Amino acid sequence: MFIFRFIEGLIVKLLLLVILIGVILFFAKDKLLKYYIDTQLAKETGLSMTVEKVHMDPFKGVIAINNITIYHPTIMNNLLLAQITHVEGKIGIWNLFFKKINFDWLEIDISLFQSIESKSGVSTEVYMKKLAENVSLQTGPWEYKGIDQLYLTIGKHQKIDLETPEKIRWLRDLNINRMSFKDVETPGKFLDTINNLLYK
């Protein structure tokens, strides 16, 4: 009898522990996702970034991220690369059961993209194109399967000198408003899509 009571009590305690962990993870999910974006994507690309707010609705599979600031790598003095006001996307919930990350749709609103050029030949355009060739999204046991429908908005694109970053040498209002792209399967293809809009 004692053994049965002991096992019964242990099972109850384990269930309570699982429920407690589940509740903590549910309420901490936004902070955990923010940490992942801040660190993992920076590690993957070599670019540093800050994110103001992340929210995920696990029942709808919708992720919303506000006010992302991305900076160039150290060789470019960590100068501003892009200001993104809003990112929102829907993850394919069914694919998650098979350890696959896939966006049904992803909407990105870039308010400003800043390119750098230097006398030594260092430039954002070269860096972005090399990044598109080499980047791969390492997600551990998960497999990245891309974006079914991508919506891109880009406001301004400006160029500055690495030596005199306070001077804007070139400014263009792109006014690309919610341009649509289908089947963006890889991070490289995603970057190629942006590069083609910025540097065509």
KOLPA-689387 format. One record per residue: z, x, y negated of N, C-alpha, C in turn; residue number from 0. Coordinates in nm, 4 decimals, always signed. Each point is the difference from the previous one (the first is absolute). Example, Ala and Ser with C-alpha at 12.3 -4.5 7.8 and 13.67 -1.06 7.14 Angstrom:
<nodes>
+0.7800,+1.3190,+0.5690,+0.0000,-0.0890,-0.1190,+0.0000,+0.0900,-0.1200,0
-0.0720,-0.0350,-0.1050,+0.0060,+0.0820,-0.1190,+0.0730,-0.0770,-0.1090,1
</nodes>
This chain:
<nodes>
+0.0000,+0.0829,+0.1208,+0.0000,-0.0829,-0.1208,+0.0000,+0.0869,-0.1267,0
+0.0800,+0.1052,+0.0049,+0.0075,+0.0879,-0.1184,-0.1366,+0.0607,-0.0330,1
-0.0731,+0.0412,+0.1103,-0.1328,+0.0622,-0.0202,-0.0957,-0.0975,-0.0660,2
+0.0051,-0.1280,+0.0485,-0.0903,-0.1014,-0.0560,+0.0302,-0.0269,-0.1466,3
+0.1298,-0.0048,-0.0314,+0.0384,-0.0219,-0.1407,-0.0417,+0.1184,-0.0866,4
+0.0172,+0.1194,+0.0565,-0.0393,+0.1218,-0.0741,-0.1503,-0.0004,-0.0287,5
-0.0820,-0.0321,+0.1029,-0.1459,-0.0036,-0.0152,-0.0399,-0.1099,-0.0978,6
+0.0655,-0.1161,+0.0123,-0.0287,-0.1123,-0.0899,+0.0293,+0.0376,-0.1446,7
+0.1161,+0.0649,-0.0215,+0.0366,+0.0441,-0.1356,-0.0966,+0.1047,-0.0530,8
-0.0431,+0.0899,+0.0889,-0.0946,+0.1046,-0.0396,-0.1343,-0.0598,-0.0409,9
-0.0467,-0.0988,+0.0762,-0.1277,-0.0652,-0.0316,+0.0077,-0.0705,-0.1352,10
+0.1099,-0.0691,-0.0229,+0.0196,-0.0698,-0.1284,-0.0017,+0.1000,-0.1153,11
+0.0711,+0.1128,+0.0177,+0.0035,+0.1027,-0.1049,-0.1380,+0.0594,-0.0255,12
-0.0755,+0.0244,+0.1070,-0.1360,+0.0543,-0.0142,-0.0912,-0.0980,-0.0726,13
+0.0123,-0.1271,+0.0344,-0.0806,-0.1029,-0.0682,+0.0341,-0.0067,-0.1482,14
+0.1286,+0.0060,-0.0300,+0.0418,-0.0006,-0.1409,-0.0520,+0.1225,-0.0740,15
+0.0015,+0.1147,+0.0688,-0.0511,+0.1235,-0.0601,-0.1499,-0.0106,-0.0276,16
-0.0743,-0.0559,+0.0957,-0.1445,-0.0172,-0.0168,-0.0292,-0.0946,-0.1171,17
+0.0763,-0.1090,-0.0081,-0.0181,-0.0961,-0.1105,+0.0316,+0.0662,-0.1335,18
+0.1091,+0.0789,-0.0030,+0.0396,+0.0691,-0.1238,-0.1082,+0.0985,-0.0437,19
-0.0530,+0.0779,+0.0952,-0.1064,+0.0970,-0.0318,-0.1235,-0.0738,-0.0504,20
-0.0322,-0.1122,+0.0653,-0.1153,-0.0804,-0.0415,+0.0140,-0.0509,-0.1424,21
+0.1206,-0.0487,-0.0336,+0.0261,-0.0507,-0.1356,-0.0116,+0.1128,-0.1029,22
+0.0585,+0.1163,+0.0329,-0.0055,+0.1154,-0.0916,-0.1453,+0.0433,-0.0224,23
-0.0774,+0.0090,+0.1095,-0.1403,+0.0404,-0.0120,-0.0800,-0.1011,-0.0800,24
+0.0295,-0.1286,+0.0188,-0.0734,-0.1039,-0.0736,+0.0214,+0.0144,-0.1498,25
+0.1250,+0.0205,-0.0400,+0.0290,+0.0090,-0.1432,-0.0334,+0.1380,-0.0577,26
-0.0100,+0.1000,+0.0873,-0.0305,+0.1362,-0.0475,-0.1478,+0.0342,+0.0160,27
-0.0807,-0.0940,+0.0494,-0.1396,+0.0296,+0.0346,-0.0795,+0.0502,-0.1190,28
+0.0243,-0.0576,-0.1189,-0.0758,+0.0408,-0.1189,+0.0304,+0.1441,-0.0390,29
+0.1283,+0.0367,+0.0080,+0.0387,+0.1379,-0.0337,-0.0536,+0.0990,+0.1030,30
+0.0027,-0.0394,+0.1264,-0.0536,+0.0868,+0.1055,-0.1503,+0.0199,-0.0162,31
-0.0713,-0.1074,-0.0319,-0.1446,+0.0080,-0.0206,-0.0322,+0.0845,-0.1231,32
+0.0793,-0.0161,-0.1057,-0.0190,+0.0796,-0.1219,+0.0181,+0.1487,+0.0307,33
+0.1040,+0.0314,+0.0775,+0.0242,+0.1395,+0.0383,-0.1181,+0.0546,+0.0792,34
-0.0521,-0.0803,+0.0917,-0.1139,+0.0437,+0.0814,-0.1214,+0.0284,-0.0876,35
-0.0278,-0.0880,-0.0950,-0.1160,+0.0180,-0.0881,+0.0182,+0.1245,-0.0870,36
+0.1194,+0.0134,-0.0564,+0.0277,+0.1145,-0.0890,-0.0148,+0.1340,+0.0716,37
+0.0417,+0.0060,+0.1259,+0.0029,+0.1280,+0.0697,-0.1195,+0.0217,+0.0919,38
-0.0306,-0.0985,+0.0858,-0.1025,+0.0201,+0.1012,-0.1394,+0.0130,-0.0605,39
-0.0343,-0.0871,-0.0935,-0.1333,+0.0079,-0.0595,-0.0150,+0.1264,-0.0847,40
+0.1081,+0.0401,-0.0643,-0.0035,+0.1253,-0.0756,-0.0222,+0.1180,+0.0936,41
+0.0650,-0.0031,+0.1148,-0.0151,+0.1060,+0.0998,-0.1425,+0.0040,+0.0539,42
-0.0597,-0.1161,+0.0198,-0.1350,-0.0092,+0.0547,-0.1057,+0.0519,-0.0971,43
+0.0165,-0.0283,-0.1291,-0.1058,+0.0291,-0.0970,+0.0251,+0.1259,-0.0832,44
+0.1250,+0.0453,-0.0080,+0.0321,+0.1113,-0.0885,+0.0248,-0.0449,-0.1423,45
-0.0149,-0.1288,-0.0247,+0.0235,-0.0565,-0.1330,+0.1410,-0.0578,-0.0041,46
+0.0693,+0.0199,-0.1116,+0.1325,-0.0610,-0.0125,-0.0133,-0.1341,-0.0713,47
+0.0914,-0.0893,+0.0302,-0.0100,-0.1333,-0.0600,+0.1376,-0.0630,-0.0136,48
+0.0081,-0.0948,-0.0922,+0.1216,-0.0805,-0.0146,-0.0405,-0.1467,+0.0074,49
+0.0896,-0.0786,+0.0558,-0.0242,-0.1433,+0.0159,+0.1178,-0.0746,-0.0608,50
-0.0284,-0.0965,-0.0857,+0.1095,-0.0722,-0.0655,+0.0615,-0.1044,+0.0926,51
-0.0848,-0.0810,+0.0652,+0.0531,-0.1102,+0.0793,-0.0898,-0.0298,+0.1187,52
+0.0627,-0.0237,+0.1150,-0.0726,-0.0379,+0.1209,+0.0635,-0.1259,+0.0563,53
-0.0838,-0.0945,+0.0393,+0.0524,-0.1209,+0.0649,-0.0865,-0.0344,+0.1201,54
+0.0645,-0.0327,+0.1104,-0.0735,-0.0403,+0.1198,+0.0532,-0.1328,+0.0509,55
-0.0923,-0.0916,+0.0293,+0.0336,-0.1259,+0.0632,-0.0373,+0.0124,+0.1480,56
+0.0979,+0.0261,+0.0871,-0.0331,+0.0251,+0.1412,-0.0566,-0.1216,+0.0720,57
+0.0270,-0.1202,-0.0520,-0.0481,-0.1212,+0.0662,-0.1482,-0.0250,-0.0303,58
-0.0429,+0.0369,-0.1208,-0.1412,-0.0160,-0.0368,-0.0788,+0.1294,+0.0192,59
+0.0720,+0.1128,+0.0155,-0.0672,+0.1286,+0.0154,-0.0602,+0.0519,-0.1293,60
+0.0544,-0.0442,-0.1135,-0.0539,+0.0390,-0.1314,+0.0889,+0.1069,-0.0628,61
-0.0633,+0.1080,-0.0472,+0.0692,+0.1084,-0.0694,-0.0466,+0.0031,-0.1448,62
+0.0932,+0.0076,-0.0947,-0.0335,+0.0110,-0.1421,+0.0720,+0.1208,-0.0588,63
-0.0747,+0.0838,-0.0716,+0.0554,+0.1215,-0.0612,-0.0363,-0.0003,-0.1481,64
+0.0994,+0.0227,-0.0854,-0.0239,-0.0020,-0.1445,+0.0211,+0.1379,-0.0619,65
-0.0865,+0.0297,-0.0963,+0.0129,+0.1183,-0.0851,+0.0127,+0.1306,+0.0784,66
-0.1126,+0.0433,+0.0517,-0.0093,+0.1276,+0.0712,-0.0582,+0.1036,-0.0960,67
+0.0646,+0.1153,-0.0087,-0.0517,+0.1110,-0.0793,-0.0255,+0.1166,+0.0943,68
-0.1234,+0.0492,-0.0005,-0.0389,+0.1092,+0.0899,-0.0303,+0.1244,-0.0834,69
+0.0463,+0.1159,+0.0495,-0.0163,+0.1250,-0.0737,-0.0848,+0.0992,+0.0805,70
-0.0721,+0.0837,-0.0713,-0.0790,+0.1060,+0.0619,+0.0917,+0.0991,+0.0736,71
-0.0575,+0.0814,+0.0882,+0.0811,+0.1011,+0.0697,+0.0451,+0.1111,-0.0941,72
+0.0837,+0.0874,+0.0515,+0.0597,+0.1066,-0.0815,-0.1048,+0.0897,-0.0650,73
-0.1109,+0.0250,+0.0704,-0.1040,+0.0874,-0.0559,-0.0594,-0.0581,-0.1283,74
+0.0194,-0.1316,-0.0189,-0.0454,-0.0665,-0.1220,+0.1186,-0.0444,-0.0842,75
+0.1100,+0.0725,+0.0161,+0.1196,-0.0178,-0.0832,+0.0623,-0.1396,+0.0108,76
-0.0249,-0.0684,+0.1095,+0.0577,-0.1341,+0.0216,-0.0291,-0.0967,-0.1147,77
-0.1158,+0.0174,-0.0617,-0.0384,-0.0901,-0.1080,-0.0374,-0.1369,+0.0572,78
+0.0003,-0.0994,-0.0866,-0.0287,-0.1368,+0.0411,-0.1382,-0.0113,+0.0646,79
-0.0056,-0.0679,+0.1141,-0.1270,-0.0295,+0.0653,-0.0388,-0.1468,-0.0172,80
+0.0940,-0.0900,+0.0280,-0.0339,-0.1416,-0.0093,+0.1230,-0.0846,-0.0269,81
-0.0234,-0.1089,-0.0714,+0.1011,-0.1030,-0.0184,-0.0522,-0.1277,+0.0656,82
+0.0746,-0.0479,+0.0976,-0.0404,-0.1194,+0.0732,+0.1030,-0.1083,-0.0275,83
-0.0441,-0.1088,-0.0607,+0.0956,-0.1029,-0.0416,+0.0456,-0.0863,+0.1172,84
-0.0910,-0.0239,+0.0953,+0.0380,-0.0915,+0.1080,-0.0845,+0.0256,+0.1244,85
+0.0673,-0.0023,+0.1141,-0.0676,+0.0051,+0.1300,+0.0583,-0.1125,+0.0842,86
-0.0880,-0.0762,+0.0623,+0.0469,-0.1068,+0.0880,-0.0931,-0.0107,+0.1194,87
+0.0583,-0.0190,+0.1163,-0.0834,-0.0090,+0.1192,+0.0668,-0.0784,+0.1108,88
-0.0830,-0.0478,+0.0925,+0.0515,-0.0744,+0.1155,-0.0281,+0.0787,+0.1266,89
+0.1065,+0.0311,+0.0715,-0.0125,+0.0741,+0.1252,-0.0283,-0.0967,+0.1141,90
-0.0926,+0.0394,+0.0879,-0.0293,-0.0808,+0.1174,+0.1182,+0.0023,+0.0957,91
+0.0782,-0.1077,+0.0019,+0.1225,-0.0055,+0.0816,-0.0311,+0.0181,+0.1486,92
-0.1083,-0.0613,+0.0466,-0.0343,+0.0080,+0.1422,-0.0208,+0.1443,+0.0440,93
-0.0641,+0.0796,-0.0872,-0.0274,+0.1401,+0.0329,+0.1274,+0.0829,+0.0149,94
+0.1061,-0.0416,-0.0682,+0.1255,+0.0747,+0.0069,+0.0575,+0.0011,+0.1414,95
-0.0277,-0.1060,+0.0752,+0.0491,-0.0059,+0.1378,-0.0646,+0.1085,+0.0869,96
-0.1177,+0.0479,-0.0433,-0.0710,+0.1047,+0.0734,+0.0121,+0.1351,-0.0705,97
+0.1014,+0.0098,-0.0896,+0.0276,+0.1228,-0.0752,-0.1200,+0.0454,-0.0828,98
-0.0668,-0.0968,-0.0617,-0.1140,+0.0283,-0.0869,+0.0271,-0.0557,-0.1382,99
-0.0205,+0.0840,-0.1029,+0.0188,-0.0440,-0.1386,-0.1370,-0.0326,-0.0577,100
-0.0171,-0.1266,-0.0353,-0.1279,-0.0461,-0.0526,+0.0258,-0.0986,-0.1140,101
-0.0702,+0.0200,-0.1118,+0.0115,-0.0939,-0.1108,-0.1109,-0.1043,+0.0094,102
+0.0384,-0.1278,+0.0018,-0.1005,-0.1062,-0.0083,-0.0705,+0.0073,-0.1350,103
+0.0804,+0.0226,-0.1033,-0.0543,+0.0231,-0.1346,+0.0975,+0.0873,-0.0792,104
-0.0558,+0.0751,-0.0933,+0.0806,+0.0873,-0.0861,-0.0593,-0.0019,-0.1394,105
+0.0845,-0.0279,-0.0987,-0.0440,-0.0076,-0.1401,+0.0714,+0.1080,-0.0804,106
-0.0777,+0.0834,-0.0712,+0.0555,+0.1120,-0.0770,-0.0485,-0.0086,-0.1440,107
+0.0942,+0.0051,-0.0927,-0.0315,-0.0089,-0.1430,+0.0370,+0.1324,-0.0670,108
-0.1013,+0.0851,-0.0234,+0.0198,+0.1305,-0.0654,-0.0273,-0.0161,-0.1484,109
+0.1019,+0.0197,-0.0818,-0.0194,-0.0156,-0.1444,-0.0604,+0.1258,-0.0624,110
+0.0386,+0.1184,+0.0524,-0.0508,+0.1262,-0.0550,-0.0141,+0.1038,+0.1100,111
-0.1140,+0.0677,-0.0003,-0.0203,+0.1143,+0.0896,-0.0339,+0.1192,-0.0881,112
+0.0696,+0.1117,+0.0207,-0.0189,+0.1179,-0.0850,-0.0470,+0.1193,+0.0820,113
-0.1161,+0.0520,-0.0370,-0.0552,+0.1184,+0.0666,+0.0287,+0.1251,-0.0817,114
+0.0176,+0.1095,+0.0716,+0.0275,+0.1293,-0.0631,-0.1108,+0.0980,+0.0349,115
-0.0370,+0.0797,-0.0973,-0.0939,+0.1096,+0.0235,+0.0561,+0.1260,-0.0641,116
-0.0254,+0.1153,+0.0631,+0.0476,+0.1263,-0.0573,-0.1148,+0.1000,-0.0065,117
+0.0192,+0.1031,-0.0788,-0.1018,+0.1047,-0.0137,-0.0206,+0.0771,+0.1286,118
+0.1022,-0.0007,+0.0859,-0.0093,+0.0738,+0.1265,-0.0720,-0.0784,+0.1100,119
-0.0384,-0.1247,-0.0301,-0.0730,-0.0797,+0.0982,+0.0845,-0.1019,+0.0740,120
+0.1313,-0.0003,-0.0265,+0.0875,-0.1010,+0.0609,-0.0308,-0.1350,-0.0633,121
-0.0213,-0.1013,+0.0824,-0.0279,-0.1326,-0.0560,+0.0477,-0.1098,+0.0941,122
+0.0330,-0.1127,-0.0586,+0.0431,-0.1157,+0.0784,-0.1121,-0.0495,+0.0898,123
-0.1216,+0.0015,-0.0498,-0.1133,-0.0490,+0.0789,-0.0135,+0.0778,+0.1308,124
+0.0085,+0.1330,-0.0077,-0.0096,+0.0842,+0.1194,+0.1170,-0.0292,+0.0932,125
+0.1208,-0.0089,-0.0575,+0.1203,-0.0240,+0.0804,-0.0095,-0.1336,+0.0733,126
-0.0426,-0.1041,-0.0708,-0.0076,-0.1335,+0.0598,-0.1035,-0.0053,+0.1121,127
-0.1103,+0.0705,-0.0182,-0.1043,-0.0010,+0.1033,+0.0431,+0.0797,+0.1232,128
+0.0726,+0.1097,-0.0209,+0.0545,+0.0758,+0.1141,+0.1071,-0.0810,+0.0713,129
+0.0797,-0.0711,-0.0780,+0.1044,-0.0840,+0.0574,-0.0612,-0.1093,+0.0876,130
-0.1102,-0.0587,-0.0477,-0.0684,-0.1046,+0.0766,-0.0511,+0.0539,+0.1344,131
-0.0380,+0.1261,+0.0020,-0.0511,+0.0608,+0.1245,+0.1136,+0.0304,+0.0987,132
+0.1183,+0.0311,-0.0523,+0.1059,+0.0540,+0.0857,+0.1187,-0.0927,+0.0269,133
+0.0192,-0.1026,-0.0831,+0.1214,-0.0803,+0.0122,-0.0046,-0.0872,+0.1252,134
+0.1161,-0.0089,+0.0652,+0.0165,-0.0924,+0.1124,+0.1399,-0.0573,-0.0100,135
+0.0126,-0.1271,+0.0239,+0.1295,-0.0645,-0.0160,+0.0803,+0.0137,+0.1286,136
+0.0942,+0.0951,+0.0019,+0.0830,+0.0240,+0.1180,+0.1174,-0.0979,-0.0008,137
+0.0038,-0.0888,+0.0975,+0.1039,-0.1028,+0.0029,+0.0773,+0.0017,+0.1316,138
+0.0117,+0.1176,+0.0617,+0.0776,+0.0108,+0.1235,-0.0678,-0.0737,+0.1139,139
+0.0736,-0.0912,+0.0662,-0.0602,-0.0727,+0.1123,-0.0961,-0.1087,-0.0442,140
-0.0038,-0.0284,-0.1316,-0.0854,-0.1061,-0.0519,-0.1404,+0.0530,-0.0278,141
-0.0963,-0.0869,+0.0110,-0.1394,+0.0368,-0.0257,-0.0504,-0.0753,-0.1229,142
-0.0533,+0.0745,-0.0961,-0.0515,-0.0635,-0.1223,-0.1418,-0.0508,+0.0240,143
-0.0229,-0.1295,-0.0273,-0.1290,-0.0621,+0.0302,-0.0772,-0.0470,-0.1231,144
+0.0491,+0.0360,-0.1200,-0.0785,-0.0236,-0.1202,+0.0208,-0.1339,-0.0690,145
-0.0968,-0.0319,-0.0879,+0.0077,-0.1185,-0.0862,-0.1236,-0.0868,+0.0250,146
+0.0220,-0.1263,+0.0333,-0.1140,-0.0901,+0.0224,-0.0702,-0.0342,-0.1309,147
+0.0796,-0.0298,-0.1027,-0.0568,-0.0383,-0.1301,+0.0787,+0.0699,-0.1102,148
-0.0684,+0.0838,-0.0765,+0.0628,+0.0751,-0.1092,-0.0481,-0.0540,-0.1338,149
+0.0950,-0.0242,-0.0911,-0.0323,-0.0421,-0.1364,+0.0509,+0.1072,-0.0961,150
-0.0895,+0.0512,-0.0833,+0.0356,+0.1090,-0.0914,-0.0247,-0.0404,-0.1451,151
+0.1003,+0.0256,-0.0832,-0.0144,-0.0144,-0.1448,+0.0340,+0.1346,-0.0629,152
-0.0890,+0.0496,-0.0860,+0.0243,+0.1279,-0.0686,-0.0277,-0.0197,-0.1486,153
+0.0976,+0.0348,-0.0827,-0.0145,-0.0155,-0.1444,-0.0680,+0.1181,-0.0657,154
+0.0765,+0.1061,-0.0269,-0.0526,+0.1160,-0.0724,-0.0036,+0.1249,+0.0874,155
-0.0978,+0.0846,-0.0277,-0.0079,+0.1321,+0.0636,-0.0145,+0.1019,-0.1113,156
+0.0922,+0.0950,-0.0065,-0.0071,+0.1025,-0.1030,+0.0086,+0.1388,+0.0607,157
-0.0551,+0.0970,-0.0721,+0.0042,+0.1393,+0.0446,+0.0720,+0.0840,-0.1043,158
+0.0784,+0.0959,+0.0524,+0.0691,+0.0929,-0.0887,-0.0170,+0.1418,+0.0549,159
+0.0281,+0.0999,-0.0849,-0.0013,+0.1391,+0.0431,+0.1372,+0.0366,+0.0559,160
+0.0005,+0.0787,+0.1061,+0.1266,+0.0462,+0.0567,+0.0748,+0.0859,-0.1020,161
-0.0758,+0.0783,-0.0773,+0.0612,+0.0912,-0.0966,+0.0558,-0.0743,-0.1217,162
-0.0641,-0.1111,-0.0396,+0.0460,-0.0783,-0.1162,+0.0056,-0.1479,+0.0374,163
+0.0979,-0.0374,+0.0830,+0.0054,-0.1370,+0.0517,+0.0262,-0.1069,-0.1047,164
+0.0511,+0.0418,-0.1173,+0.0285,-0.0994,-0.1042,-0.1276,-0.0529,-0.0658,165
-0.1112,+0.0701,+0.0209,-0.1272,-0.0426,-0.0608,-0.0861,-0.0731,+0.1030,166
-0.0391,-0.1211,-0.0344,-0.0897,-0.0769,+0.0863,-0.1431,+0.0377,-0.0367,167
-0.0707,+0.0621,+0.0931,-0.1352,+0.0487,-0.0306,-0.1067,-0.1046,+0.0302,168
+0.0373,-0.1017,+0.0780,-0.0989,-0.1000,+0.0393,+0.0708,-0.1260,+0.0465,169
-0.0418,-0.1163,-0.0459,+0.0645,-0.1258,+0.0357,-0.1059,-0.1062,+0.0249,170
+0.0154,-0.0698,+0.1122,-0.0968,-0.1043,+0.0336,+0.0747,-0.1252,+0.0445,171
-0.0373,-0.1125,-0.0575,+0.0522,-0.1294,+0.0452,-0.0878,-0.0482,+0.1137,172
+0.0525,+0.0079,+0.1211,-0.0791,-0.0410,+0.1165,-0.0099,-0.1520,+0.0109,173
+0.1108,-0.0676,-0.0311,+0.0046,-0.1460,+0.0078,-0.0513,-0.0532,+0.1343,174
+0.0400,+0.0676,+0.1069,-0.0338,-0.0476,+0.1342,+0.1036,-0.1057,+0.0372,175
-0.0444,-0.1228,+0.0096,+0.0927,-0.1100,+0.0198,-0.0130,-0.0598,+0.1396,176
+0.0950,+0.0351,+0.0858,+0.0115,-0.0562,+0.1362,-0.1304,+0.0106,+0.0787,177
-0.0512,+0.1207,+0.0075,-0.1173,+0.0266,+0.0835,+0.0417,-0.0044,+0.1467,178
-0.0853,-0.0562,+0.0837,+0.0355,-0.0245,+0.1390,-0.0748,+0.0935,+0.0951,179
+0.0722,+0.0499,+0.1025,-0.0586,+0.0875,+0.1014,+0.0493,-0.0457,+0.1376,180
-0.0881,+0.0026,+0.0971,+0.0360,-0.0432,+0.1354,+0.0160,+0.1201,+0.0933,181
+0.0889,-0.0143,+0.0972,+0.0163,+0.0950,+0.1101,+0.0186,+0.1444,-0.0467,182
+0.1102,+0.0239,-0.0699,+0.0361,+0.1357,-0.0428,+0.0923,+0.0558,+0.1086,183
-0.0613,+0.0641,+0.1009,+0.0725,+0.0304,+0.1239,+0.0981,+0.1158,-0.0093,184
-0.0265,+0.0976,-0.0879,+0.0814,+0.1219,-0.0016,+0.0474,+0.0328,-0.1419,185
+0.1068,+0.0814,-0.0126,+0.0410,+0.0458,-0.1332,-0.1121,+0.0754,-0.0711,186
-0.0796,+0.0769,+0.0773,-0.1116,+0.0734,-0.0592,-0.1030,-0.0924,-0.0617,187
-0.0304,-0.1096,+0.0692,-0.0972,-0.0962,-0.0529,+0.0551,-0.0697,-0.1238,188
+0.1314,-0.0243,-0.0002,+0.0643,-0.0595,-0.1173,-0.0153,+0.0923,-0.1218,189
+0.0279,+0.1293,+0.0197,-0.0132,+0.0957,-0.1103,-0.1452,+0.0169,-0.0420,190
-0.0923,-0.0010,+0.0954,-0.1426,+0.0073,-0.0320,-0.0418,-0.1181,-0.0878,191
+0.0541,-0.1172,+0.0292,-0.0312,-0.1202,-0.0781,+0.0422,+0.0183,-0.1457,192
+0.1207,+0.0533,-0.0197,+0.0496,+0.0240,-0.1366,-0.0820,+0.1106,-0.0666,193
-0.0272,+0.1084,+0.0752,-0.0768,+0.1120,-0.0569,-0.1381,-0.0447,-0.0466,194
-0.0631,-0.0853,+0.0781,-0.1342,-0.0475,-0.0362,+0.0013,-0.0827,-0.1281,195
+0.1093,-0.0705,-0.0245,+0.0114,-0.0780,-0.1224,+0.0304,+0.0889,-0.1205,196
+0.0808,+0.1036,+0.0232,+0.0431,+0.0854,-0.1114,-0.1024,+0.1075,-0.0348,197
-0.0652,+0.0557,+0.1017,-0.0815,+0.1196,-0.0236,-0.1488,-0.0187,+0.0302,198
-0.0447,-0.1242,+0.0024,-0.1430,-0.0227,+0.0286,-0.0821,+0.0352,-0.1229,199
</nodes>
